[in-house]
Amino acid sequence: MSQENVETVRRGYEHLSRTGEFPWELIDPEVEVHDPPLGPDSEVRHGHDGLRAGLASVEESFDNLTFEAEEIYDAGDDVVVFVRMHGRGKGSGVELEVPVAHLCTLRDGKLVRIRVLLRDEAMEAAGLRE
């Protein structure tokens, strides 16, 4: 099942990268989305509407926001994705490139939880670090 999870996540990020839209068919309607724990308004969002709201809050600050999956690691029911966010500050016009990790938990072929973490934190949370 874990290789299937990796392929599901890979397809999802490819779709997001290509279209700018979430692949809703791969995301559970009750998904939990955990903002970065150090963010100023860090919270847990629920469902498709929560995922949309999380993205909208990031898009308030950036134009041309894209997400590129650079590396994907199998961790059983979890999949760690090293993501590079690209965008341009709306106020400053400064190009920004931010490396983050998404720790994705899948059940029955759908994403049920997405945690946004630093890369080392995601690997440790998934049990992939000593």
C-alpha positions in Angstrom: 0.0 0.0 0.0 2.8 2.4 0.7 4.0 2.6 -2.9 0.4 3.3 -3.9 0.4 6.1 -1.4 3.6 7.6 -2.9 2.1 7.4 -6.4 -1.2 9.0 -5.2 0.7 11.9 -3.7 3.0 12.2 -6.7 -0.1 12.5 -9.0 -1.6 15.0 -6.7 1.4 17.3 -6.7 1.8 17.0 -10.5 -1.9 18.0 -10.9 -1.4 20.9 -8.5 1.7 22.0 -10.3 0.2 21.7 -13.8 -3.3 23.3 -13.1 -2.9 25.3 -9.9 -5.9 23.4 -8.5 -6.1 20.8 -5.9 -6.9 17.2 -7.1 -10.1 17.0 -5.0 -10.7 13.4 -5.9 -7.5 12.5 -4.0 -8.4 14.5 -0.9 -10.7 13.2 1.8 -13.7 15.6 2.4 -12.8 15.6 6.1 -9.0 16.3 5.6 -7.1 17.9 8.4 -4.6 20.6 7.4 -2.1 21.7 10.0 -0.5 25.0 9.4 3.3 25.4 10.2 3.5 25.3 14.0 5.6 28.5 14.1 3.3 30.5 11.9 1.8 33.6 13.3 -1.8 32.3 13.0 -1.1 28.6 13.1 -4.2 26.5 13.2 -5.7 23.2 12.1 -8.2 23.5 9.2 -10.8 21.0 8.4 -12.3 19.7 5.1 -12.0 21.0 1.6 -13.1 24.4 2.7 -10.3 24.5 5.3 -7.8 23.5 2.7 -9.0 26.3 0.4 -8.9 28.8 3.2 -5.3 27.8 4.1 -4.2 28.3 0.5 -6.1 31.6 0.3 -4.3 32.9 3.4 -0.9 32.2 1.7 -2.1 33.7 -1.6 -3.0 37.0 0.2 0.7 37.6 0.4 2.0 36.2 -2.9 1.4 36.4 -6.6 2.2 33.5 -9.0 2.3 31.0 -6.1 3.4 27.5 -7.2 4.3 24.3 -5.4 6.9 21.9 -6.7 7.4 18.5 -5.2 11.2 17.9 -5.2 11.5 14.7 -3.3 8.9 12.1 -2.0 9.6 9.6 0.8 7.6 6.5 1.6 6.8 6.2 5.3 4.0 3.6 5.3 0.6 5.4 5.7 2.6 8.7 5.7 4.4 10.2 2.7 6.9 13.0 3.2 7.1 15.5 0.4 9.9 18.1 0.1 8.1 21.0 -1.5 9.6 24.2 -3.0 7.1 27.1 -2.9 7.7 29.8 -5.4 6.0 33.2 -5.5 6.4 36.9 -5.7 5.5 39.2 -2.7 2.4 41.2 -3.5 3.6 44.3 -1.8 7.3 44.1 -2.5 7.5 42.2 -5.8 10.4 40.2 -4.4 10.7 36.7 -5.8 10.6 34.1 -3.0 11.5 30.5 -2.9 10.8 28.6 0.3 11.6 24.9 1.0 9.1 23.2 3.2 7.8 19.7 3.8 4.3 18.3 3.8 3.7 15.2 5.9 0.8 13.6 4.2 -1.3 10.8 5.8 -3.4 8.6 3.6 -6.2 6.2 4.2 -8.0 4.3 1.5 -6.1 6.1 -1.2 -7.0 9.6 0.0 -5.2 12.3 1.9 -6.7 12.6 5.4 -4.1 14.8 7.0 -1.5 17.3 5.7 1.0 18.8 8.1 3.3 21.7 7.0 6.7 21.3 8.7 10.3 22.1 8.3 12.0 19.3 6.4 13.9 17.8 9.4 10.7 17.9 11.5 8.8 16.0 8.8 11.4 13.3 8.5 11.5 12.8 12.2 7.7 12.8 12.6 7.5 10.1 9.9 10.1 8.0 11.7 12.6 8.4 8.9 15.4 9.9 11.0 17.5 8.3 13.7 
